[in-house]
Amino acid sequence: MTSKKSKPRRYVVRNSGIHGKGVFALTRIPAGTRLIEYKGERLTEKQVDRRYAKDDSSHTFLFALDDGMVIDASKGGNSARWINHSCAPNCEAVDDEDRIYIETLRAIRPGEELSYDYRIELEEKHTPALKRFYECRCGARRCKGTILSSKKKK
């Protein structure tokens, strides 16, 4: 019987000081490492609107793609759904042929929480109430206070 060498786990999900659960490095992870694909059920924006019409929470596992589709990690998702937002992220979300991967921006130390900038885009005016709803808790020195992307000037 042959045994396959399994790769040591590079990260683990556990409680986070940023928000709920988070993903933490177990080993040193080099810069430019593709860590994990953001997985889940693929839906149209209309399907998402119907599914979450009565949901008042800001805690969802939705990742919008450029093609108008949305990945809902609450259905069939993996550990990537627990990676928290940060205004000073150590990872980034990369779109590779409508598949989303989380890659490191710099070397990650063991025990460090993985994060990326969610850059949530909303068409409506970013009112103080909306910014509070999408409050950021990353604790970065230059925290924007919100996980919303800056509005683009027209």
FENTA-V531938 format. One record per residue. N is the residue number from 0. RES is the residue in one small letter. PHI is phi in radians with two decimals (NA if undefined). NEAR is the number of other ideal C-beta (glycine too) atoms within 8 Angstrom. D_FIRST is the distance of its C-alpha to the first C-alpha in whole Angstrom. Layout:
[[N,RES,PHI,NEAR,D_FIRST] [N,RES,PHI,NEAR,D_FIRST]]
This chain:
[[0,m,NA,2,0] [1,t,-1.65,3,4] [2,s,-1.98,4,7] [3,k,-1.53,4,10] [4,k,-1.36,4,13] [5,s,-1.62,4,15] [6,k,-1.21,5,19] [7,p,-1.15,6,21] [8,r,-1.08,7,24] [9,r,-1.70,9,27] [10,y,-2.65,13,29] [11,v,-2.52,7,30] [12,v,-1.62,9,32] [13,r,-2.72,7,35] [14,n,-1.05,6,39] [15,s,-2.12,12,41] [16,g,-1.32,6,44] [17,i,-1.36,12,45] [18,h,-2.94,8,45] [19,g,0.94,7,42] [20,k,-1.72,8,39] [21,g,-2.59,17,38] [22,v,-2.00,13,35] [23,f,-2.16,13,34] [24,a,-1.22,14,32] [25,l,-1.70,9,30] [26,t,-2.33,8,30] [27,r,-1.22,8,32] [28,i,-2.11,11,32] [29,p,-1.15,7,34] [30,a,-1.06,7,37] [31,g,1.38,5,36] [32,t,-1.51,8,33] [33,r,-1.44,7,32] [34,l,-1.56,12,30] [35,i,-2.82,10,30] [36,e,-1.55,9,32] [37,y,-1.39,15,34] [38,k,-1.92,9,33] [39,g,2.82,15,35] [40,e,-1.27,7,37] [41,r,-1.64,7,39] [42,l,-2.30,11,43] [43,t,-1.40,8,46] [44,e,-1.07,10,49] [45,k,-1.13,6,51] [46,q,-1.11,9,48] [47,v,-1.11,12,47] [48,d,-1.02,8,51] [49,r,-1.17,7,51] [50,r,-1.11,8,48] [51,y,-1.95,9,49] [52,a,-0.99,6,53] [53,k,-1.83,4,54] [54,d,-1.59,6,51] [55,d,-1.59,3,53] [56,s,-1.42,5,51] [57,s,-1.61,5,50] [58,h,-1.60,5,46] [59,t,-2.23,9,44] [60,f,-2.04,9,41] [61,l,-1.70,10,43] [62,f,-2.25,11,42] [63,a,-1.38,7,45] [64,l,-1.79,11,44] [65,d,-1.12,5,47] [66,d,-1.47,5,46] [67,g,1.58,6,48] [68,m,-1.50,11,45] [69,v,-2.34,13,43] [70,i,-1.65,14,40] [71,d,-1.84,15,40] [72,a,-1.34,15,37] [73,s,-1.28,8,38] [74,k,-2.12,7,36] [75,g,1.36,6,33] [76,g,-1.37,12,33] [77,n,-2.26,10,31] [78,s,-1.05,9,31] [79,a,-1.03,14,34] [80,r,-1.13,11,36] [81,w,-1.65,11,37] [82,i,-1.29,12,38] [83,n,-1.46,13,41] [84,h,-1.31,13,44] [85,s,-2.58,12,46] [86,c,-1.38,11,49] [87,a,-2.26,10,48] [88,p,-1.26,11,44] [89,n,-1.88,12,41] [90,c,-2.35,14,39] [91,e,-2.49,9,41] [92,a,-1.59,10,40] [93,v,-2.07,9,39] [94,d,-1.57,9,40] [95,d,-2.19,6,38] [96,e,0.97,4,39] [97,d,1.07,7,39] [98,r,-2.09,7,36] [99,i,-1.79,13,37] [100,y,-2.12,12,35] [101,i,-1.75,16,35] [102,e,-2.16,11,36] [103,t,-1.35,14,37] [104,l,-1.54,8,40] [105,r,-2.61,6,40] [106,a,-1.12,8,37] [107,i,-1.93,11,36] [108,r,-1.51,7,36] [109,p,-0.99,7,34] [110,g,1.59,5,36] [111,e,-1.34,9,38] [112,e,-1.38,11,38] [113,l,-1.41,17,37] [114,s,-2.70,14,40] [115,y,-2.53,13,42] [116,d,-1.45,8,46] [117,y,-1.13,6,46] [118,r,0.84,5,49] [119,i,-1.21,8,50] [120,e,-1.83,7,53] [121,l,-2.20,7,55] [122,e,-1.29,3,58] [123,e,-1.22,6,61] [124,k,-1.05,4,63] [125,h,-1.43,9,61] [126,t,-1.28,7,63] [127,p,-0.97,5,63] [128,a,-1.13,6,62] [129,l,-1.16,12,59] [130,k,-1.12,12,58] [131,r,-1.17,7,58] [132,f,-1.06,7,55] [133,y,-1.80,11,53] [134,e,-1.10,9,53] [135,c,-1.74,11,51] [136,r,-2.18,6,50] [137,c,-1.23,12,48] [138,g,1.37,6,50] [139,a,-1.14,8,51] [140,r,-0.95,4,54] [141,r,-1.96,6,55] [142,c,-1.06,10,54] [143,k,-1.36,7,55] [144,g,1.48,6,55] [145,t,-2.57,9,54] [146,i,-1.61,8,51] [147,l,-1.32,11,53] [148,s,-1.30,6,53] [149,s,-1.05,5,57] [150,k,-1.20,5,59] [151,k,-1.49,4,60] [152,k,-1.25,3,63] [153,k,-1.61,2,65]]
